[in-house]
Amino acid sequence: MPTLAAHLKRRIADEGPLSVARFMEDALGHPRLGYYMGRDPFGRDGDFITAPEISQMFGELIGLWCVVEWQAMGEPTPVNLVELGPGRGTLMADALRAGRGTEDFLESISLSLVEISPALKGLQEEVLLAAGDVRRVQSLRWLSDFSEIPEGPLLLIANEFLDVLPVHQFQMTADGWRERLVGLEDGKGEGGAEDGFRFVLDDAPPTDDRVLSDLADLANLPGAGEGTVIEIRPRAQALITDLARRLAETSGAALFIDYGHTETACGDTLQAVKGHHFQNPLDHPGEADITAHVDFGAIGRAAADAGAQVLGPVSQASFLKNLEIDVRAEALAAASPAHSQNIADGLKRLTSDEAMGQLFKVMALISPGMAPPPGFE
């Protein structure tokens, strides 16, 4: 069976070096060979563990957050509850369970899961049906893109979704900005991988007007001298702009949770994880998760420009503690003393500075005129 590395080598040989974004798109989402298309990458037996897999408290608190925002919107029915990149379905199952105690909440939901992976779609369906609460919602659908979400009031959740959207990288040279590309080993470049891929720089300056505008804005960032790398995420910007425009026209709230930096900054943040260990992002494409830090500064500016209210980002620790995760942990430990250590370990991992507490950020986008949601007061 052909490997993704072989496919990419042929593509580069035919078309020339690829942008980091195009390399990342194929590595993660190639229809047959992409990393996410035929596997479950989550958990101890996978490549990484996300917050919903660490503790049920995470999804439960997000579910209650959605309940509060639904009430603030006037309890519309139907309300589009959307998750971007639902993983195994664990977060949504926990969120729906937390919402079962609020009268009419589950029955008001039209549930949309935005997912491109056939393997994960099957797993999500299995997890949600086993949990049972999904049977009370008005409808359940899988979609491939946010643009397919039906019209109407909106509640949206995205946990570790933006970080996998492809980034373009640009490096400052003596001749100005040049895009960082992925070429083959025999080209001049750096950061070579075992499979024979290597980073190279485009010979010509960028010509796209949007990119040129972004680069002009970034040229004055602290540390933006020769050799500096900056990252731009056009697909994320477009998604946020579409979402914010919708929130400006229809009542709703969206919650983004991801690792990244609060303000736009210079730096190469591209990374790959396989078997819970970091590796060269160019090594073994299609067999490792490739991500880059989320620029919450850019996300917030795009959302505000398109008409949404922007809250945060705040640290994950601050957000969860404001939602009283400590109280929830105590209640769970009291109800199940035999699992109290696991509960405490999960709380620490989600909120401590040494784990996810500060690295991960939370941003909310809401319709104009709505009060600040829980976690952002």
Secondary structure, 3 states (H helix, E strand, C coil): CCCHHHHHHHHHHHHCCEEHHHHHHHHHHCCCCCCCCCCCCECCCCCECCHHHHCHHHHHHHHHHHHHHHHHCCCCCCEEEEEECCCCCHHHHHHHHHHCCCCCHHHHEEEEEECCCHHHHHHHHHHHHHHCHHHHCCEEEEECCHHHCCCCCEEEEEECCHHHCCCEEEEEECCEEEEEEEEECCCCCECCCCCCEEEEECCCCCCCHHHHHHHHHHCCCCCCCCCCEEEECHHHHHHHHHHHHHHHHCCEEEEEEEEEECCCCCCCCCEEEECCEEECCCCCCCCCEEECCEEHHHHHHHHHHCCCEEEEEEEHHHHHHHCCHHHHHHHHHHHCHHHHHHHHHHHHHHHCCCCCCCCEEEEEEECCCCCCCCCCC
